[in-house]
Every structure is written in structure tokens, then in C-alpha cells.
Amino acid sequence: MDITKTTYFLSLEYRDSSVRVTVSEKNTPVVPVPV
């Protein structure tokens, strides 16, 4: 796989997990964030 693509996907994954963490801290129960 291309290094640029790998970095891009990792960035998306990191950002997505950050959003989920923020949401889970504010809301209970935790609702999955649609991508």
C-alpha cells in the first residue's frame, strides 16, 4: 500500500476514535458515531 494512503487511513482512524471518545465522555449510554 502507498505510504500516503496508509497515513491518510491512520489519520481518519485516529480522528474517528477521538470523536467516539469525546462522545462517550459526554453521553451515556455510548452511541456509535456514524462515519
Backbone torsions as a table, in degrees:
resi	resn	phi	psi	omega
1	MET	NA	151.2	-179.5
2	ASP	-68.8	141.4	-179.5
3	ILE	-62.2	-38.8	179.2
4	THR	-62.3	-42.7	179.2
5	LYS	-65.8	-41.5	179.8
6	THR	-60.2	-46.6	179.2
7	THR	-62.1	-40.2	-179.8
8	TYR	-62.0	-46.7	-179.5
9	PHE	-66.3	-39.4	178.3
10	LEU	-63.6	-38.9	178.6
11	SER	-63.7	-43.3	178.8
12	LEU	-63.0	-43.3	-178.6
13	GLU	-63.4	-43.2	-179.8
14	TYR	-63.7	-45.6	-179.1
15	ARG	-63.3	-41.9	-179.2
16	ASP	-62.4	-44.6	-179.7
17	SER	-66.4	-33.9	178.0
18	SER	-64.6	-41.3	178.5
19	VAL	-63.0	-42.8	-179.0
20	ARG	-64.7	-39.4	179.1
21	VAL	-64.3	-44.0	179.6
22	THR	-61.4	-43.8	-179.7
23	VAL	-65.8	-43.0	-177.4
24	SER	-66.2	-29.1	178.2
25	GLU	-72.3	-29.9	-176.1
26	LYS	-92.6	-29.9	-173.6
27	ASN	-121.0	140.4	172.7
28	THR	-136.6	127.3	0.8
29	PRO	-71.6	166.8	-177.7
30	VAL	-78.2	127.0	177.1
31	VAL	-106.8	125.9	-179.3
32	PRO	-59.8	140.5	-179.5
33	VAL	-88.0	120.5	178.4
34	PRO	-65.1	141.3	-177.7
35	VAL	-89.7	NA	NA
